[in-house]
Each structure stands twice: as C-alpha cells, then as structure tokens.
Amino acid sequence: MASSVGTGLAGVPVEYTAAQLGLSVLATDRWRIGARWSRTLNHHEHKRAALGTSYRLQEKTRLFGRYEWNTGLSSVATSATVTDPQTGAQVASPYRSDAFVFGLDTEYMEDGTLYSEYRMCDAISARQAQWANGIRNIWRLSPRLSLQTGAEHLKVLDGTDRSATAITTGIQWQPNERWQLANRLEWRHTGGQRAAGATATTQADPYLSGYDGWLSTISLSRKLNRDWTALVRNYYLLNDFGSSAAKRYENRFQLGFAYRDTDTNRVNTLFRYEYWRLA
C-alpha cells in the first residue's frame, strides 16, 4: 500500500493512495518469473502492471526481460495534465505507456557485473528504442562498510530520445544489526535532441539542448524485529541546463514500513507515504 501527496506540474496538487500486489515464483533452479500489479484506490483509471522473467544461462550469467504497462500511475502522470517534451503542449492525464526491457548480465568478478540492455518504450513522446551498456561494482571496505561504483552509456537506436552517459557512486554503512544508512550519487550528461518535424521555433527551445543531471538518494532503515523494518528515504534530482534555461528539480521524501515473513519468505509487504515536489 502506498500513499503520495505532492505538487505536480505547474503547481497542480496531487494526492493518491495505491494498492500493489506482487508475486515471484522460482519455476526451476534456473528460471524465475515475477509479476506486479498496482492500482490507485481513488482514481480507478490509474493502473500499472508488470511481468518479468530471468533465466540463468551459467553460474554467473543470466538473461532477463520485463514488460510494463502503465495508464497514469506515476507521480507526474497523476497530475491533471502532463507536458509533452516534444511540443510543450499540455496532454490530458492519464496517458498510456508501455515499456519493454531485455538484456543480459554477467558477474565478471566478485561483486562486479557487466550488463547490456535493449529498452523500448511507447509513451507521449512516441516510440523510442535504446541500447544501454554498463558496469556495476561493490567494493567491500569492511564487513559493515561498502562502496558502490558504476557507469552506463545509453545510445538511441530509434526515435527522438537522447543519448546519455552516467557515472554513479554510493556508500552503505551498517553500524549494527538493526541500523543501515545508504547514500547514492549519480551524474548524467544527456545529449541534445532534435524533435521530429521540428521548426526553427521548437528547435530553439533551450530544454531540447544537452544538460547535466545530478541525482542523490539517501536512505535510512531500522529493523524493528525479525519481520518488520522502518524506512526513510529522500530522492533529489537536479537538471542543470547551464545558461540556456532555468534549472529544474524534483524532490521526494518517503516514509514506510516493510514486512517480510522471515520464517517462510513467502510474504512481503510495503507500506509507504511519499511527499514530492517538482519545479
């Protein structure tokens, strides 16, 4: 169960409560299948469903795929309208979007993973096809302290989306068995974009030029007992367009409780409250 309150695009207030149901099944010792379904309780037209699978080819290599169908169940889409990034026009919400991811990852060293993904989505900005390649590493500095690093390059194969390069770093500290603190920072440079059928006026839009994005997440968790954990998380995204346009940011603050049946590991439940703001 999740509840969100915030200010959407153009100051439009957004508030919704959503129910979520998930299922994961280990069909064989190599093949896993999972599904997830979400729906807002106060806006029945807002739904999201996802189906995913993974297959272990070798001990350290697996294939994976995921398909997601969404009709407005997201923080931006639950506003009264959303802004089409190509034209700047206001589009009625909810809108329908589909996303498909297929890829392969392999553990080339202990706690080190290489991955390659094909991503395709169909939303308000028309169909997009992307190819992403990256690396993720965990460096265990001590039994209770670890450092995470990663890099990714995203190439656009089809559509008017933008290529991008990202570098990430993070740290996780567990001072004792009950507390855990984690921080992650990502820098992403996104290239410029030329919209299909763009005119001189639309091409002059500064938001279609390249920009740098900074994403910071800080999370704190505390185990209350064997099955219950309290969670606090803050997500902050800043997009810097330089001198060509004003900066834009998104901030989300989340509080929640997670339940996991440690005896059987068959039931997992998340209760979350989220406050977010865009500018």
C-alpha positions in Angstrom: 0.0 0.0 0.0 1.4 3.4 -1.0 0.1 7.0 -0.4 1.5 10.0 -2.2 1.0 13.7 -1.7 2.7 16.5 -3.6 2.8 19.3 -6.1 2.8 18.3 -9.7 3.5 20.2 -12.9 2.5 23.9 -12.9 1.7 23.6 -9.2 -1.1 21.1 -9.6 -1.7 19.3 -6.3 -1.5 15.6 -6.5 -2.7 13.0 -3.9 -3.4 9.4 -4.3 -3.4 6.1 -2.5 -2.4 2.9 -4.3 -2.6 -0.8 -3.6 0.1 -3.1 -5.0 0.3 -6.9 -5.3 3.4 -8.8 -6.4 4.3 -12.4 -7.0 7.6 -14.1 -7.7 8.0 -17.8 -8.5 11.1 -19.9 -9.0 9.8 -22.2 -11.7 13.1 -24.2 -11.9 16.5 -23.8 -10.4 17.4 -21.6 -13.4 14.2 -19.8 -14.3 12.3 -17.2 -12.2 9.0 -15.5 -13.1 7.6 -12.4 -11.4 4.5 -10.2 -11.8 3.3 -7.0 -10.1 0.0 -5.1 -10.3 -0.8 -1.6 -8.9 -3.9 0.5 -8.8 -4.9 3.7 -7.2 -7.9 3.5 -4.9 -9.2 7.0 -5.6 -8.6 7.0 -9.4 -9.5 3.7 -10.8 -8.3 4.6 -14.3 -4.7 4.8 -13.0 -3.2 1.3 -13.2 0.2 -0.3 -13.7 1.1 -3.9 -14.4 4.5 -5.6 -14.9 5.7 -9.0 -15.9 9.3 -10.1 -15.7 11.4 -13.2 -16.0 15.1 -14.2 -15.8 17.0 -17.3 -16.8 20.4 -18.3 -15.5 22.5 -19.4 -18.5 25.6 -20.2 -16.4 26.5 -19.8 -12.8 27.3 -16.1 -13.2 25.4 -15.1 -16.4 21.7 -14.6 -16.8 19.1 -13.4 -19.4 16.3 -11.2 -18.2 13.2 -9.4 -19.6 10.5 -7.1 -18.3 7.3 -5.6 -19.7 5.4 -2.8 -18.0 2.0 -1.3 -18.9 1.0 1.9 -17.3 -2.1 4.1 -17.5 -1.0 7.1 -15.5 0.1 5.6 -12.2 3.2 7.7 -11.6 3.9 10.9 -9.8 3.8 13.2 -12.8 1.0 11.4 -14.7 -1.4 11.7 -11.9 -1.5 15.4 -12.3 -4.4 17.0 -14.2 -2.1 17.3 -17.3 1.4 16.4 -18.3 3.7 18.4 -20.7 4.7 16.8 -24.0 8.5 17.1 -24.1 8.5 17.5 -27.9 5.9 20.2 -28.3 5.4 21.7 -24.9 1.6 21.1 -25.2 -0.4 20.0 -22.2 -1.7 16.4 -22.6 -4.6 15.1 -20.7 -3.7 12.5 -18.0 -3.7 9.6 -17.5 -1.8 8.6 -20.6 -1.0 5.0 -21.7 2.6 3.9 -21.9 4.4 0.6 -22.5 8.0 -0.3 -21.7 10.0 -3.4 -22.6 13.5 -4.3 -21.4 15.5 -7.3 -22.5 19.1 -7.9 -21.7 22.0 -10.0 -20.3 24.3 -9.5 -17.3 27.3 -11.4 -16.2 29.4 -11.3 -13.0 33.0 -10.9 -14.3 34.5 -10.7 -10.8 33.2 -11.0 -7.3 30.6 -8.2 -6.8 31.3 -6.9 -10.3 28.7 -7.0 -13.1 28.6 -6.1 -16.7 25.2 -5.7 -18.4 23.7 -4.9 -21.8 20.1 -4.0 -22.2 17.7 -3.3 -25.1 15.0 -0.8 -24.0 11.8 0.1 -25.9 9.1 2.4 -24.7 5.9 3.9 -26.2 4.6 6.9 -24.4 3.6 10.6 -25.1 6.9 11.2 -26.9 6.2 8.4 -29.4 8.1 5.1 -29.6 11.7 5.0 -28.5 14.4 2.3 -28.8 17.6 2.4 -26.8 20.6 0.3 -26.1 22.3 0.6 -22.8 25.7 -0.9 -21.7 27.2 -0.6 -18.2 29.2 -1.8 -15.3 28.3 -2.1 -11.6 30.8 -2.9 -8.7 30.6 -3.3 -5.0 33.8 -2.8 -3.0 33.7 -4.2 0.5 35.9 -2.0 2.6 34.9 -3.8 5.8 32.3 -6.3 6.9 29.9 -3.3 7.6 31.0 -0.7 5.1 30.9 -1.0 1.3 31.4 1.3 -1.7 29.4 1.1 -5.0 30.5 2.4 -8.3 29.0 2.2 -11.8 29.0 3.6 -15.3 26.5 3.4 -18.2 26.2 4.6 -21.8 22.8 4.9 -23.4 22.6 5.0 -27.2 19.4 5.9 -29.0 18.5 3.4 -31.8 15.2 4.8 -32.9 13.0 7.8 -32.0 13.7 11.3 -30.8 15.1 10.5 -27.4 18.6 11.4 -26.2 21.8 9.6 -25.8 23.4 9.8 -22.3 26.4 8.8 -20.2 26.2 8.3 -16.5 28.6 7.7 -13.6 27.4 6.6 -10.2 28.9 6.2 -6.7 27.4 5.2 -3.4 28.2 4.1 0.1 26.4 1.7 2.5 27.1 1.5 6.2 25.6 -0.9 8.7 26.9 0.1 12.2 25.0 -2.8 13.8 22.4 -5.5 13.0 19.5 -3.0 13.4 20.6 0.1 11.5 21.6 0.7 7.9 22.5 4.0 6.2 23.0 4.3 2.4 23.8 7.2 0.0 24.0 7.2 -3.8 25.0 10.0 -6.2 24.7 9.9 -9.9 25.9 12.4 -12.6 24.3 12.0 -16.0 25.1 14.0 -19.1 22.2 13.9 -21.6 22.9 15.0 -25.2 20.8 17.4 -27.2 17.7 16.4 -29.1 16.0 17.4 -32.3 12.3 16.7 -32.3 10.8 15.0 -35.3 9.4 17.7 -37.7 11.0 20.4 -35.6 10.7 24.0 -36.8 13.2 26.8 -36.1 11.0 27.8 -33.1 10.8 24.5 -31.5 14.5 23.7 -32.1 15.4 26.9 -30.3 13.7 25.5 -27.1 16.6 25.5 -24.6 15.2 22.4 -22.9 15.9 20.4 -26.1 19.6 21.1 -25.7 22.1 18.9 -23.7 22.2 19.1 -20.0 23.7 17.7 -16.8 21.6 15.9 -14.2 22.5 15.2 -10.6 20.6 12.5 -8.6 21.1 12.0 -4.9 19.3 9.4 -2.8 19.7 9.0 1.0 18.1 6.2 2.9 17.9 5.0 6.5 16.4 1.8 7.7 16.0 0.2 11.1 14.9 -3.3 11.9 12.1 -3.3 14.5 12.1 -7.1 14.9 12.7 -10.1 12.7 9.9 -9.3 10.3 9.4 -5.5 10.4 11.6 -2.7 9.2 11.1 1.1 9.3 12.3 3.0 6.2 13.1 6.7 5.5 14.3 7.8 2.1 14.9 11.1 0.2 15.3 11.4 -3.5 16.6 14.6 -5.1 17.1 15.2 -8.8 18.5 18.4 -10.3 18.7 19.1 -14.1 21.2 21.9 -15.0 20.7 23.4 -18.4 23.5 25.9 -17.9 22.9 29.4 -19.1 20.3 28.3 -21.7 17.4 27.7 -19.3 16.4 27.6 -15.6 17.3 24.6 -13.5 14.6 22.1 -12.8 14.4 19.8 -9.7 12.3 17.0 -8.3 12.4 16.1 -4.6 10.6 13.2 -2.9 10.5 12.3 0.7 9.3 8.8 1.7 8.4 7.1 5.0 7.4 3.5 5.2 7.4 0.1 6.8 8.4 -3.2 5.2 7.2 -6.6 6.3 9.0 -9.9 5.3 8.0 -13.3 6.7 11.5 -14.4 7.6 10.4 -17.9 8.6 8.9 -18.9 5.2 10.0 -16.0 3.0 6.6 -16.2 1.2 5.0 -12.9 2.1 6.5 -9.4 1.5 4.5 -6.2 2.2 5.4 -2.5 1.8 3.5 0.4 3.4 4.8 3.8 2.1 3.9 7.5 2.4 5.5 9.9 -0.1 5.7 13.7 -0.4 7.1 15.1 -3.6 7.6 18.4 -5.4 8.6 19.5 -8.9 9.9 22.8 -10.0 
